[in-house]
Structure formats: structure tokens, C-alpha cells
Amino acid sequence: MIPARYAATRFPGKLMQDLAGKPVIVRTNEAALKTNLFDEVYVVTDSPIIFDAIIKEGGKAIMSKEEHECGSDRIAEAVNDMEVDIIVNIQGDEPFTDKESLVSMLDVFENDLNEEIDLASLMTKIKDSDEIHNPNIVKVIVDNRNFALYFSRSAIPYLRSTDMQINYFKHKGVYAFRKRALMDFRSLPMLTLEAAEKIEAIRYLEYGKKIKMVETDVNGIEIDTPEDLEKAKAIWN
């Protein structure tokens, strides 16, 4: 599932911006299909413009019936009546989605015999100081089994002692959910930490869900700004 909202705070209409002759959302849909990992790939959107662009290219799209604050809610509505076990959420602004990272994330469920894991997601190391302190980049800290402890737009953990070597991790907005966890998310109200940080993954933690984080070396580009789009064009070319 690829949630795709036309309006965006930092870069309105970004998913319909041109990337090598096709809209960003179409490129993302093509990348998801190219992995050959999924029974079905759908773009779930509130926009007739995005819907038509996907259908025109031979893809599958679903129009949301309700207004949604986040991608998880949008996907939950779309899969409500579907007989599925695992749902993968790929962000619409990720045209460089790679198969290797997705395979590692899905393997989490193959090895989860007791179904302890509610959802899995990706993280990648951050080495650049500007990125560590950039509030547009969501950071995650994990326990010794790589279960998420917290997500924040602040630099976490706070490095009080300069003698310590700390790894900082960026949260990549790609998820794999058990359907029951996703449907629970939709029925549960937003609490204070999620509202403060504006990070939907926090809702799962606030209600006791377990998120297994999988480290990947693939950084890619999330197209959040016009500058990101120019970087994506350069890489594509």
C-alpha cells in the first residue's frame, strides 16, 4: 500500500512533480512493483489527480472515502475488508524504494513464531551532524533487540558525555504491519506524545505495540522539499 496525499505541508503537490518524465508517485509505484514481493500493489489517495495518474499508467489505485491525518489511517480504511495478513506501507515520496531492505523487513515476520511483533520498520545510521539535528528527520532509539523505544524529531539520545560513541538512526517511513495492529491503530485516539512530535509511529508505542526496527545501509531520497526533488533527478539521470 502506498498512501498518497496531494497536499503536503513543506512541498504541496510533490507527488505529481516530474521525475524523469513521470510523476513521483508513479515512479514510486513502479519501484514497488519492480520488487516482485507483493501479491498486490495499490496507491491509496484522497486526490483524483493522483488516482488518475496511477490508473493511466496501468497501476491500481483506491480513493479514500474519509479524511485521514496519517498514512496508517488511510491504509487501514483501504484494507478493512481485505483478507490479508501482512501489509507494507511504502511512502509515496520514495521513488528509490529497494528490494533488499524490504526483504530484510519482511523476514522479521518469518522468524516471529510467537507473533510477538506487531509491525516492523527500517532505520539507517546518520553520520551528518546537520541531519542529526534536523527536525524534519525522524530519529529512533532501540533496545538491545532492536525494538523501538522512542521516535523523535529531536536528536536522540542526548549526548551528555562527549567521550561516548553513539550511533544515531534515522527512521525511514516504511512499515510492515500485521493487519490486527493496523486496525487497532485506526480505532485508537491520538495521545499526547504523538500529537507533540507529529510522528504516527509513536501511537503504536503509546498503546504497547512492539515495533521491530531493521537496519539498512540504503538511504535513498525522500522527496520532502524542492531541493530533494533536484537531488532525485540528479541520481535518476
C-alpha positions as CSV (number, residue, x, y, z in Angstrom):
1,M,0.0,0.0,0.0
2,I,1.3,3.4,-1.0
3,P,-0.6,6.2,0.8
4,A,-0.6,9.4,-1.3
5,R,-1.9,12.7,-0.1
6,Y,-1.8,15.5,-2.7
7,A,-1.5,18.3,-0.1
8,A,1.9,18.4,1.7
9,T,3.0,21.0,4.3
10,R,6.5,21.5,3.0
11,F,6.1,20.8,-0.7
12,P,2.4,20.8,-1.9
13,G,1.8,18.6,-4.9
14,K,5.2,17.0,-4.6
15,L,3.9,13.5,-5.6
16,M,2.8,14.9,-9.0
17,Q,6.2,16.6,-9.7
18,D,8.0,15.3,-12.7
19,L,10.8,12.8,-12.2
20,A,12.4,11.7,-15.5
21,G,9.1,12.1,-17.4
22,K,6.7,10.6,-14.9
23,P,5.2,11.9,-11.6
24,V,7.0,11.0,-8.4
25,I,4.0,8.8,-7.3
26,V,4.1,6.8,-10.5
27,R,7.9,6.2,-10.1
28,T,7.3,5.0,-6.5
29,N,4.5,2.7,-7.6
30,E,6.8,1.3,-10.3
31,A,9.6,0.8,-7.8
32,A,7.2,-1.2,-5.5
33,L,6.0,-3.4,-8.4
34,K,9.6,-4.0,-9.6
35,T,10.5,-5.7,-6.3
36,N,8.1,-8.6,-7.1
37,L,7.5,-9.0,-3.4
38,F,3.8,-8.3,-3.2
39,D,0.5,-10.0,-4.2
40,E,-0.9,-6.6,-5.0
41,V,0.3,-3.0,-5.0
42,Y,-2.2,-0.2,-4.5
43,V,-1.9,3.6,-4.3
44,V,-4.4,4.8,-1.7
45,T,-5.2,8.5,-2.2
46,D,-7.5,11.4,-1.5
47,S,-6.7,13.0,-4.8
48,P,-8.5,12.4,-8.1
49,I,-5.3,13.8,-9.8
50,I,-3.1,11.1,-8.3
51,F,-5.8,8.4,-8.8
52,D,-6.0,9.2,-12.5
53,A,-2.2,9.3,-12.9
54,I,-1.8,5.8,-11.5
55,I,-4.7,4.3,-13.5
56,K,-3.3,6.0,-16.7
57,E,-0.1,4.1,-16.2
58,G,-1.8,0.8,-15.7
59,G,-1.5,0.8,-11.9
60,K,-4.1,0.1,-9.2
61,A,-5.5,2.9,-7.1
62,I,-8.1,3.3,-4.3
63,M,-9.8,6.5,-3.4
64,S,-10.2,7.2,0.3
65,K,-13.7,7.6,1.5
66,E,-12.8,9.5,4.7
67,E,-10.4,12.3,5.7
68,H,-7.2,11.0,7.3
69,E,-4.5,12.6,9.3
70,C,-1.8,9.9,8.5
71,G,-0.9,7.1,6.2
72,S,-1.7,4.3,8.6
73,D,-5.3,5.5,8.9
74,R,-5.6,5.8,5.1
75,I,-4.3,2.3,4.6
76,A,-6.4,0.8,7.4
77,E,-9.6,2.1,5.7
78,A,-8.4,0.6,2.4
79,V,-7.6,-2.9,3.7
80,N,-10.6,-3.2,6.2
81,D,-12.4,-5.8,4.1
82,M,-9.3,-7.4,2.5
83,E,-8.2,-10.9,3.6
84,V,-4.6,-10.1,4.3
85,D,-2.0,-10.9,7.0
86,I,0.9,-8.5,6.4
87,I,0.5,-5.1,4.8
88,V,3.5,-3.0,3.7
89,N,3.3,0.8,3.8
90,I,5.7,2.4,1.2
91,Q,5.7,6.2,1.3
92,G,4.6,7.9,-1.9
93,D,7.7,10.1,-2.0
94,E,10.1,7.1,-2.0
95,P,10.8,6.5,-5.8
96,F,14.1,4.7,-4.9
97,T,12.4,2.0,-2.8
98,D,14.7,-1.0,-2.9
99,K,14.0,-4.7,-2.7
100,E,16.9,-5.7,-0.3
101,S,15.6,-3.5,2.5
102,L,12.0,-4.7,2.1
103,V,13.1,-8.4,2.2
104,S,15.0,-7.8,5.4
105,M,11.9,-6.1,6.9
106,L,9.6,-8.9,5.9
107,D,11.9,-11.6,7.2
108,V,11.2,-10.3,10.7
109,F,7.7,-12.0,10.5
110,E,9.1,-15.3,9.1
111,N,11.1,-15.7,12.3
112,D,8.4,-14.4,14.7
113,L,6.9,-17.8,15.6
114,N,5.1,-16.4,18.7
115,E,3.8,-13.4,16.8
116,E,5.4,-11.0,19.2
117,I,6.0,-8.3,16.6
118,D,3.1,-6.0,15.7
119,L,5.0,-4.2,13.0
120,A,8.5,-3.7,11.5
121,S,10.2,-0.7,10.1
122,L,13.5,0.5,8.7
123,M,16.3,2.6,10.1
124,T,19.6,3.8,8.8
125,K,22.6,5.3,10.5
126,I,23.0,9.1,10.5
127,K,26.6,10.5,10.5
128,D,26.0,14.0,9.4
129,S,25.5,16.5,12.3
130,D,23.1,18.7,10.4
131,E,20.8,15.7,9.8
132,I,21.0,14.6,13.4
133,H,19.7,18.0,14.5
134,N,17.2,18.4,11.6
135,P,13.6,18.3,12.9
136,N,12.4,17.2,9.5
137,I,14.3,13.9,10.0
138,V,12.7,11.5,12.5
139,K,15.2,9.7,14.8
140,V,14.7,6.4,16.6
141,I,16.3,4.7,19.6
142,V,16.1,1.0,20.1
143,D,16.7,-1.6,22.8
144,N,19.3,-4.4,22.6
145,R,16.9,-6.5,20.5
146,N,16.3,-3.6,18.1
147,F,12.7,-3.0,19.3
148,A,11.8,0.7,19.1
149,L,11.9,2.6,22.4
150,Y,11.0,6.1,21.0
151,F,10.9,8.2,17.9
152,S,11.6,12.0,17.9
153,R,12.4,14.9,15.7
154,S,15.0,15.9,18.3
155,A,18.5,14.4,18.4
156,I,18.1,11.3,20.5
157,P,19.8,10.1,22.5
158,Y,21.1,13.3,24.0
159,L,24.9,13.0,24.2
160,R,25.8,14.3,27.6
161,S,29.3,12.8,27.7
162,T,31.5,13.7,24.7
163,D,33.6,10.6,25.5
164,M,31.0,8.2,24.3
165,Q,30.5,6.9,20.8
166,I,26.8,7.0,20.0
167,N,25.0,5.8,16.8
168,Y,22.1,7.9,15.6
169,F,19.5,6.3,13.5
170,K,17.1,7.9,11.0
171,H,13.6,6.3,10.8
172,K,12.7,5.5,7.2
173,G,8.9,5.7,6.8
174,V,8.5,2.2,5.5
175,Y,6.4,-0.2,7.6
176,A,5.2,-3.8,7.6
177,F,2.1,-4.3,9.8
178,R,0.1,-7.3,11.0
179,K,-3.4,-6.4,9.9
180,R,-4.7,-6.5,13.5
181,A,-2.1,-3.9,14.6
182,L,-3.1,-1.6,11.8
183,M,-6.8,-1.9,12.6
184,D,-6.1,-1.3,16.3
185,F,-4.3,1.9,15.3
186,R,-7.3,3.2,13.4
187,S,-9.6,2.7,16.4
188,L,-7.3,4.2,19.0
189,P,-7.2,8.0,19.6
190,M,-4.1,10.1,19.3
191,L,-2.3,10.6,22.6
192,T,-0.1,13.5,23.8
193,L,3.3,12.2,22.6
194,E,2.2,11.6,19.1
195,A,0.4,14.9,19.0
196,A,3.6,16.7,20.2
197,E,6.0,15.1,17.8
198,K,3.6,14.6,14.8
199,I,5.0,11.1,14.3
200,E,2.4,8.4,13.8
201,A,4.7,5.5,14.9
202,I,4.6,6.9,18.4
203,R,0.9,5.9,18.7
204,Y,1.8,2.3,18.4
205,L,4.3,2.6,21.2
206,E,2.0,4.6,23.4
207,Y,-0.5,1.7,23.2
208,G,2.1,-1.0,23.9
209,K,2.6,-2.3,20.4
210,K,6.0,-3.8,19.5
211,I,7.9,-2.3,16.6
212,K,10.9,-4.3,15.3
213,M,13.5,-2.0,13.7
214,V,15.6,-3.3,10.9
215,E,18.9,-1.5,10.0
216,T,19.6,-0.9,6.3
217,D,22.5,0.8,4.6
218,V,20.3,2.0,1.8
219,N,19.5,5.6,2.4
220,G,17.7,6.7,-0.7
221,I,15.9,10.0,-1.0
222,E,12.6,11.0,0.5
223,I,11.2,13.9,-1.5
224,D,10.1,16.4,1.1
225,T,11.4,19.6,-0.5
226,P,12.1,21.0,-3.9
227,E,15.8,20.5,-3.1
228,D,15.2,16.8,-2.5
229,L,13.5,16.6,-5.9
230,E,16.5,18.1,-7.6
231,K,18.8,15.5,-5.9
232,A,16.4,12.7,-7.0
233,K,16.6,14.0,-10.6
234,A,20.4,14.0,-10.5
235,I,20.5,10.5,-9.1
236,W,18.0,9.2,-11.7
237,N,20.0,10.7,-14.5
